[in-house]
Amino acid sequence: MKNIIFFVDAKKSASGGAKIIYQYSSYINSLTDFTSSIVHLEKKKTYKWLNSFKKKINNKDQKNESGWQLKELKVKKGFRYTCFNQQIKIKENLKINSKEDFIILPEIFAHFAKDFLIEKKIPYSIFVQNGYSIFPTNNIKKLNIAYQKAKFILSYSKDIRECISLAYPEIKKKIIDVNYAIDSNKFNIKAKKENLITYMPRKLPKHSELVISFLSNSLPKKWKIKAINNLTEDEVYKTLERSKIFLAFSDLEGLPLPPIEAAIAGNKVIGYTGEGGKEYWKEPIFTEIKTSEIKLFCQTIIKKIKIKKFINKTHYQRKQLFNKFSTLNERKSIRKFLKKI
């Protein structure tokens, strides 16, 4: 029985990418012929201090390898993202069995493959969740080897596939398309809507600050704006259920998750596609704003709050999103790459 080990960055705030890995690992554990566990990595305190010191010195003559280095990291024991509901198994060490384990590295850790996996003949793949994060280090030689030696590369959007193919044209045939799911059953579509605009300030905070500031005296008094931050998964869903408009400040992402969740919850979504979002960014639910158009962003919001019967008008489009991001499609795609292991 093969054990699929996912590596995840243990951050203070959870990301959509971590949520998807949790979903994948949880489903794999429900199968009879595979198990799965997750390793959460963090930077050692010594190296946090050292890197901070180097930045203060700002020695331009240094030619050090950029990005996280394997020697700087450790397993963060006792950690898991509590905002997610998935049942997962946590692995709290870096002991790997080359015959029983298969490693899935996120693109931000891809350069670890050479020293950590390839030399020990441990099989692995790379899960690219953002095509604009495939250069986590300036050591291009390490990255080239990592992608060339990977058994396969996982991608869940057209944009990600194109980024990988542009950076590493020789490995196009290794790319496997997968899906992620949004459980529509977790949303109460019949929840009463309020005159509420929501957004997530984590991405492009300067942009969101400007938009919210410009709107402060322009919105009708009956409308409110709420930041979605540091909430559990259930709390996020309940907020989106009440919201009428969701503002997307996506910044170069593979296939941004929050705008889809907001759309399925019955929101009008206005904002940045993050490039990857162009795959689903279609009117009437989604209205695209270019990242430099702050004034147009605000003007569009003021215009769109006047829309009536939005839920009825967008029923068919939301149904298409339900189908595209279904649990069935996600599980089919997981089983597809498991056959390659």
C-alpha positions in Angstrom: 0.0 0.0 0.0 1.4 3.4 -1.1 1.4 6.3 1.3 1.0 9.7 -0.4 2.8 12.4 1.6 1.9 16.1 0.9 4.2 18.9 2.0 2.6 22.2 3.1 3.9 25.5 4.3 2.8 26.1 7.9 1.6 29.7 7.7 -0.2 31.8 10.3 -3.2 32.2 7.9 -4.4 29.4 5.7 -4.5 29.6 2.0 -6.8 28.1 -0.6 -3.9 25.9 -1.8 -3.6 24.3 1.7 -7.3 23.7 1.8 -7.2 21.8 -1.5 -4.3 19.6 -0.3 -6.3 18.8 2.8 -9.2 17.8 0.6 -7.0 15.6 -1.6 -5.3 13.9 1.4 -8.6 13.3 3.2 -10.1 11.6 0.1 -7.0 9.4 -0.5 -7.3 8.1 3.1 -10.8 6.9 2.3 -9.5 4.6 -0.4 -8.5 1.0 0.2 -5.2 0.9 -1.7 -3.7 4.2 -0.6 -3.0 6.2 2.6 -2.0 9.8 2.9 -0.4 12.1 5.4 0.6 15.8 5.5 3.9 17.3 6.6 3.8 21.0 7.7 7.1 22.8 7.4 8.3 26.0 9.0 11.6 27.9 9.1 13.8 27.4 12.1 14.1 30.4 14.4 17.9 30.5 13.9 17.5 31.1 10.2 14.6 33.5 10.6 16.9 35.7 12.7 19.9 35.2 10.3 17.8 36.1 7.2 16.5 39.2 8.9 20.1 40.2 9.8 21.2 39.7 6.2 18.4 41.9 4.9 19.5 44.7 7.3 23.1 44.4 6.1 21.8 44.4 2.5 25.1 43.1 1.2 24.6 43.3 -2.6 27.9 41.4 -3.3 26.5 38.2 -1.7 25.5 35.6 -4.2 23.6 33.3 -2.0 20.9 31.0 -3.2 17.5 32.7 -2.8 14.4 31.1 -1.4 13.8 28.7 1.4 16.6 26.1 1.9 16.1 22.6 3.2 18.6 23.0 6.0 16.6 26.1 7.2 13.3 24.1 7.7 11.9 21.8 10.3 8.6 20.0 10.8 6.1 22.0 12.8 4.8 19.5 15.2 1.3 19.6 16.6 0.2 21.9 13.8 -2.8 21.8 11.5 -5.0 24.4 9.9 -8.0 24.4 12.3 -10.1 26.5 10.0 -10.6 23.5 7.7 -13.0 20.7 8.4 -11.2 17.9 6.6 -10.1 14.9 8.5 -6.3 14.4 7.8 -3.3 12.4 9.1 -0.3 14.5 10.2 3.2 13.3 9.8 5.6 14.9 12.3 9.0 13.8 10.9 11.0 13.6 7.7 11.6 9.9 7.7 10.8 8.6 4.2 10.6 5.0 2.9 11.5 5.0 -0.8 9.5 1.8 -1.4 6.3 2.7 0.5 6.1 6.5 0.3 5.4 8.9 -2.6 6.0 12.6 -2.1 4.0 15.5 -3.5 5.9 18.8 -3.2 4.2 22.1 -3.8 5.9 24.3 -6.4 7.4 26.5 -3.7 9.4 23.5 -2.4 10.2 22.0 -5.8 13.9 22.8 -5.5 14.2 20.6 -2.4 13.8 17.5 -4.7 17.5 17.3 -5.8 19.0 17.1 -2.3 16.1 15.6 -0.4 14.5 13.1 -2.8 16.4 12.4 -6.0 19.7 11.5 -4.4 17.9 9.1 -2.1 15.8 7.7 -5.0 12.5 8.7 -3.4 9.7 9.0 -6.0 7.9 12.3 -6.1 5.7 14.7 -8.1 5.3 18.5 -8.0 1.9 20.0 -7.4 1.8 23.4 -9.1 -1.0 25.4 -7.7 0.2 28.8 -9.0 2.1 29.1 -12.2 3.6 32.4 -11.1 5.3 30.7 -8.1 7.4 28.1 -10.0 10.6 30.0 -9.4 11.0 29.9 -5.6 14.8 30.1 -5.9 17.4 31.6 -8.2 19.1 28.2 -8.6 17.6 27.4 -12.0 19.7 24.3 -12.3 18.1 22.7 -9.2 14.6 23.6 -10.5 15.3 22.2 -13.9 16.5 18.9 -12.4 13.5 18.8 -10.0 10.9 19.1 -12.8 12.8 16.8 -15.2 13.1 14.0 -12.6 9.5 14.3 -11.2 7.3 11.4 -12.1 4.5 13.8 -13.1 3.4 17.4 -12.5 -0.1 18.3 -11.2 -2.0 21.3 -12.5 -5.6 22.4 -12.0 -6.0 25.2 -14.5 -5.2 26.1 -18.1 -3.2 29.1 -16.9 -1.0 26.9 -14.6 -0.4 24.4 -17.5 0.6 27.2 -19.8 3.1 28.6 -17.2 4.7 25.2 -16.7 4.9 24.5 -20.4 6.5 27.9 -21.0 9.1 27.5 -18.3 9.8 23.8 -18.9 8.7 23.0 -22.5 10.5 19.6 -22.4 8.1 18.2 -19.7 4.7 19.1 -21.2 3.8 15.4 -21.4 4.3 15.0 -17.7 1.5 17.4 -16.8 -1.6 15.9 -15.4 -4.8 18.0 -15.1 -6.6 17.7 -11.8 -9.7 19.4 -10.3 -10.6 20.8 -7.0 -14.1 20.8 -5.4 -16.3 23.2 -3.7 -18.9 21.5 -1.6 -22.1 23.3 -2.6 -24.0 21.4 0.1 -22.1 23.5 2.7 -23.8 26.7 1.4 -27.4 27.7 2.4 -28.4 29.1 -1.0 -31.7 30.2 0.5 -30.1 32.3 3.2 -31.4 35.9 3.5 -29.2 38.3 1.6 -28.1 41.6 3.2 -26.8 44.8 1.7 -23.3 43.6 2.4 -20.1 43.8 0.4 -17.3 41.3 1.4 -13.7 41.0 0.5 -10.5 39.3 1.7 -7.7 41.8 2.6 -4.9 39.2 2.5 -4.1 39.7 -1.2 -3.0 43.2 -2.5 -3.9 45.0 0.8 -3.0 48.4 -0.7 -5.6 47.9 -3.4 -8.3 46.8 -1.1 -7.5 49.7 1.3 -7.9 52.2 -1.5 -11.1 50.8 -2.8 -12.7 50.7 0.6 -11.5 54.2 1.4 -12.9 55.6 -1.8 -16.2 53.9 -1.2 -16.6 55.0 2.5 -18.6 58.2 1.5 -20.0 57.0 -1.8 -22.0 53.9 -0.9 -25.7 54.3 0.2 -26.0 54.3 3.9 -27.9 51.0 4.0 -24.8 49.2 2.6 -22.0 47.8 4.7 -18.5 46.4 3.9 -17.0 43.5 5.8 -13.5 42.1 5.6 -13.3 38.3 5.7 -10.2 37.6 7.7 -9.1 34.9 10.3 -12.4 33.0 10.1 -13.1 29.3 10.0 -14.3 27.7 6.9 -17.9 27.6 8.2 -17.7 31.3 9.2 -16.5 32.2 5.8 -19.4 30.4 4.1 -22.0 32.0 6.4 -20.6 35.4 5.7 -20.7 34.8 1.9 -24.3 33.5 2.2 -25.4 36.9 3.6 -23.2 38.9 1.2 -24.5 40.3 -2.1 -21.2 41.5 -3.6 -17.7 40.0 -3.3 -14.6 42.0 -4.2 -11.8 39.9 -5.6 -8.2 41.2 -5.2 -6.6 38.1 -6.7 -2.9 38.6 -7.4 -1.3 36.3 -10.0 -3.0 33.0 -9.0 -3.4 29.7 -10.6 -7.2 29.4 -10.2 -8.4 31.6 -7.3 -10.8 29.8 -4.9 -12.6 32.5 -3.0 -14.3 34.1 -6.0 -15.8 30.8 -7.0 -17.0 30.2 -3.4 -18.5 33.7 -3.4 -20.2 33.1 -6.7 -21.7 29.7 -5.6 -23.0 31.5 -2.5 -24.9 33.9 -4.7 -22.6 36.9 -4.8 -22.0 39.3 -7.7 -18.1 39.1 -8.0 -16.2 42.2 -9.1 -12.4 42.5 -9.4 -9.2 41.0 -10.5 -9.0 37.6 -12.2 -5.5 36.9 -11.0 -5.0 35.6 -14.5 -6.0 32.0 -13.7 -9.5 33.1 -12.9 -10.1 34.0 -16.6 -11.0 30.3 -17.0 -14.4 30.9 -15.2 -14.7 34.8 -15.2 -17.8 35.4 -17.2 -20.7 37.8 -17.0 -23.3 38.1 -15.4 -21.7 36.7 -12.2 -18.2 37.9 -12.7 -17.1 41.4 -13.8 -13.4 41.9 -14.5 -11.4 45.0 -13.4 -7.8 45.5 -14.4 -5.4 45.9 -11.5 -4.6 49.5 -12.2 -8.2 50.7 -12.5 -9.0 51.6 -8.9 -11.5 54.3 -9.8 -13.3 52.1 -12.2 -13.4 49.4 -9.6 -15.3 51.7 -7.2 -17.6 53.1 -9.9 -18.5 49.5 -11.0 -19.4 48.5 -7.4 -21.7 51.5 -7.0 -23.3 50.7 -10.3 -23.8 47.0 -9.5 -25.5 47.4 -6.1 -28.6 48.4 -8.1 -28.9 45.0 -9.7 -32.3 43.3 -8.9 -33.2 39.6 -8.9 -29.5 38.6 -9.3 -30.0 35.1 -7.8 -32.7 34.2 -10.3 -30.8 35.7 -13.3 -27.6 33.7 -12.5 -29.2 30.3 -11.6 -27.9 28.6 -14.7 -24.4 30.0 -14.5 -24.1 28.9 -10.8 -25.3 25.5 -11.7 -22.4 25.3 -14.3 -20.0 26.2 -11.5 -21.5 23.5 -9.3 -20.8 20.9 -12.0 -17.3 22.2 -12.9 -16.1 22.3 -9.3 -17.9 19.2 -8.1 -16.7 16.6 -5.6 -17.2 13.9 -8.3 -14.8 15.7 -10.7 -12.2 16.2 -8.0 -12.2 12.6 -6.9 -12.0 11.4 -10.5 -9.0 13.5 -11.1 -7.3 12.3 -7.9 -7.8 8.6 -8.9 -6.3 9.5 -12.3 -3.0 10.6 -11.0 -2.9 7.8 -8.4 -2.9 5.3 -11.2 0.4 6.9 -12.3 2.1 6.1 -9.0 
